[in-house]
Amino acid sequence: MRKVRRCHPLTSNRLVLWGLALAEVLFLLFCLGCAQEEPTKHVDLSKRQELVVPGPEKGLTYAYLPQYSHTTSYKRHHLLVEYLSNATGLHLRQVFPDTFDDHVKMVERGQIDITFTNPFVYIKMARQGAWSFARIISSSGRANFRSEIICRSDNHTLKTLADCRGKRWIAVDPLSAAGYLFALGEFHGLGIQKQDFAEIAFAPGPGGKQENVVLAVLAGKYDFGTIREGTLDVLRGRIDIDQIRILARTKSYPEWLFAARRDLDQRVVGKIAQAMFALDPANPQHASILEAADIGRIIPAKDQDFDSIRELAHMLNLD
C-alpha cells in the first residue's frame, strides 16, 4: 500500500506567506512603473508631412573612360571638371563607371552627358547618336597615340612581334584602343589571328586596367601585354620599370576625344567646348589643369577625324 506524504502544517503556512510576500512586491513594482510613465500624448492624424525621397544630384555628368583606377581618373580630371564648371556656370560632376561596357551603356542611357573616351569606344557610341566636339593634343605635342607591346626584360623568347604567336597575351579590355585593338591590328598585318595565341586575357577591373596589365606581365602570369604608350610613366616609382621591356609599338591613331550624348543641348556643349579651347598652356593656372590631365591642348573635332579607326574596325570585323 502506497504511503501518502503529508506536508507539515508549519511548512505549508510558510509557503503561503512567501507567496503573499512575492505578490505584494510584484504589485508595488507594477504601481511604481505606472507612476513613472509619461503622460499620454494626443496625436493629430489629420496633420501629415510628406517625405521627399532624394533624387539624383542635379547637373551635368562627366566621365573618364576607366582605363586607369578611379583614383587616377579623379586626380587627372577633377581640376578640369572644376574649371569647366566655373568657366561655364554649369554644374559638372565626375562619375566613375567600373568598366568600358558600363561607360558605353551609361552614355546610351543618358547617365553620362560628357565623356572623355578613346576613339574605338567613340565610334561604338556614335552609332547610338553620341557626337564628338573636341579632341586632345597630348602633352608631348602629338595629336595621335599608339600601343606598346611589353614583356619582362628577362624574357628572351620574345624578340619580335612574330615571336608572340602561341604565347599568352593580357590586354586591357575588348574595347581598349591602345590596350588591345591597335595591337590586334598589328598582329593581323603579320598574318597572326586571335586563335594563334595560347590565350588572350583581359585585365580585371573595375578601373586600373592599364596598371593591371603591367603588373600581370611583371608577375610572369602572361608572356606579354598591351598598354597605351605612357602607362609605364604612370607606374614609375611604384614598380621597377627596368624589369619591363617594350617589345614593339604600333602605328599611331587619332587621340582621345570629348563627346556628348545624343540629345544634349548643343548650346550647353558649345559653352563647354569654348571653355576647353580657351585653356592656354602658357597660363600658369591653365597649365596645372592640363598637366594633371596629361593634355597639351584641346582642339575642335568632328566625326570624320576618326575614320581611320573605322577602317581598322572593319579590317578586324568589329563594325
N, C-alpha and C positions, 0 to 999 in steps of 0.2 A: 504493500500500500504506500503510495507516494505522499511524502510529507509536504505540507504547505508551510512555506516560510513566512512568518509574520514580522512586520516592522515594529520596532519598539515604539511605544507611544511618544517618547521624547524625540526620537529620530524623526518621526512623521511631523510633529509640530515644528521641529527646526526647519524642515524643508518648506513648509508653508510660510514661515516667517521670512526665509530667504527669497521666496518668490514674490512676496508682497513688497519687500525692500527693493528688489530689482525693478518691479513695475513702477514704483514711486520714482526711482532715479530716471527711468526712461520718460516718464511723464514730465518731470522737471526739465529734462533736456529738450523735449519737444516744445514746451512753453517758451524756453529761452530762445530757441530758433525762431519761433513765430514772432517774438518780441523784436528780434534783430532784422526781420525782413524790411525791405524798403517799402514805402507806401505805394499802393497801386497807382500806376500812371494810366491816364486815358489816352488812347491812340486814335487820332482822327484819320480814318482811312480815306476820307474824301480829298485829303491833301497828298498829292503824289509828285515825285520828281523823276523825270525821265533820265535814265543813264545813257550817255552817249559813248558808243564803242569807238575808240580811236581808229581812224582810217590811216591809209598810207601817208607818209610825210609828203607835203606839197613841194613842188619844184621840179626841175629837170634832173634826170638821172644821167650819169656819165660813167662809163665802164671801160677799163683797160682789159683787152683780151688776156686771159690768165696764163700767159706763158711763164711768168715768174710767180713767186709766192705772193700772197695777198699783201704781206708787209712790204715787199719790194715794190709792188704795184702802187701802193699808197704813197710810199716815200718818193717814187718817181713823179707822181702826177698830182699830189694834193696841192702843191703850190700853183700849178697850172689851173686846177679847178677853182681855187680861191681867187686867182687873178681874173678868170673869166666871169665869176660871179660879181666881183667888184666893178669890172670894166663895162659889163652889160646891164647891170642892175637886175639880172636874172638870178634866181636861186638855183645853183647847181650843187648836187651832192654825188659823191663817188659811191658806186655799188660794186660788189665783188662776186661775179659768177664763179662757180667752182671749176667748171670745165669749159672747153671750147664749145661743145654742143649746147650746154646751158646758156652760154653767151648768145649763140645764134637764136635759140628759142626765145630768149628774153627780148631780143630786138624785134622778133616777129610778133610777139605778144604786146609790144608797146611798153615793156617794162624798162627798157633802156632807150633813152632818147638820143644820146650822142655816144658813139662808140669809137674807140681807138683800136684799130684792128689790122691784121695782116691782109695782104691783097687776095690770098686764096679764100679766106673766110668772107672777105667783102664780096667777091663775085657770087658766092653762095647766097649771101643776104640780099644782094642786088636783084636776084630772081624774085624775091618777095617784096621788092619795092624800095629797099634802102638805097640811099644815094650818097656818093662821095662829094665833099665840098672842099677838102683840104688834104694835103699830104706833107710829109716832113722831108727836110734835108737833114741828114744825120749830123752829129757833132763833128764828124770827120770831114764834112762838106760834100758827102755823096748823096745823090737822090735815089740810089739803088742799094740793095743789100743782098747778101748771099749766105749760103750754108757752109759750115765747116764739118768735115768728117774727121772724127777724133778717135784715138785709141791710146792704150797705155804706151808710155815711152819704151818700155821693155818688151813690147810685143813685136818680135822680129819676123813674125809670119806675114805681117801686113806691110807691104812696101808701096803698092799702087792700089788704085780703086779696084782693079781687076782681081786683086787678091781677096776682096771682100766676099766673093762668090763662095757660098757654102758656110759662111760664118754667121754668128749670132749678132743681130743688129737691134739696138734700142734707139727708138726715135721719140720725139716729144709727144705728138698727137697725130691722128689721121688727118686733121685739118691744119696742122702746123706747116707753114710755108718753108722757112729755113730749117725747121726742126725735122722735116720729113720729105715734103713733096719736091723741093728743089733737088735734093739728093736722089730721090726716086727718078727724076728726070735724067740726071747724070748717068745713073746705072742703066736706064733704058737706052741711052745713047751707046753704051758699051755692049748692048745685047743681053744685059743681065735683068731678068724679070724677078718679080716678088717671090715666086716659087723656087728660085735658085738659092735662096738664103736658108740656112738651117733654122732660123727663127727671126721673126720681126716682132718685137715687143714695143709697147708704148709706156711711157713713164707714168707712174701713179700720181694722182692728184689728191685733193684739189690744189691748184696752183703749184708753183715751184717746179714745173715740169722740166724746164731747161736745166736747172741745177741738178735735178734728179738723174738726168741722162749722164751728166758728167760724173756724178758720184757712183752711178752703177758701173760705168766703164772703169773708173778708178778702183773700184772694189773687185774688178775682174769677173763680174757677173755676165758681161757681154763682151764680145770681141771689139766692137766699135759702136760709136753713137753719132748722131747728127744733131747739131745745135746751130743757133743763129750766131753769126760772127759777132764777137763782142761779149758773149756769155762768159768766157773764161775770165774776162776782166771783172765781171760781177762777183766771181768767186775768189778773186785774188785776195790773199790774206786769210781766207777760210780753209783753203786746201793748198797742197804743194803743187802748183801749176806745172812745175818741171816734170812731174810724173805723167803728164798728158802730152801727147804729140798730135799735131794737126796733120792728118794724112793727106788731105786734099781740100780744096774749096770749089764750090760750084760756080756757075755763071751768075751774074747779077740780075735782079729783077726790081721793079718799082718798089720804093719804100712803103712803109706803113702809112696809113691814112686815117682821116676822120670822116665818119659817115653819120647820117641822120636817119632815123626810122622813117618809113614811107610817108606817114601823114603828119609829120611835124611841121608846124607853120614855117614857111620859108623866110618870113621876116625875122623870126627867132633865130633861125640858122644863120641868116645874114649878119645879125649882131654878133653872134659867136665867132663867125668866120673873120669879120673885120677886126675883132679883138685879137684873134690869133695872128693875123697878118701884121698887126701893129707891134708884135713882140720883136724887139730890136736887141740883138746880142751885144751891141755897143752900149746899151743902157744897163748899168750895174744891177738895177732891180730886176730887169727882164732877164739878164744873163743868169742870175741864180735860178730863175724858174726853168729856163731852157736847159741849163746844165744838169739840174736834178732829173729832168726827164730824158737826158741824153739826146736832146734835139738841138740842131744848129739853127734852123729856121723853119717856119711853117709857110707853105706856099699854096696857091689855089690848085684845085684838082678837078678833073672831070672823069666821067666813067670810062672814056676811051683810053685814058692813061694806063689802064690795066688789061688791055687786050692781049699783051704778051703772056699774062697769067692765064687768060682763057685759052690761048693756043697750047700752053703746057698742059692744062687740064684736059684738053681734047686729046692730046697725044697720049696721056695716061688713062684715057677713057673714064675721066672723072666728071665730065659735064652731062 
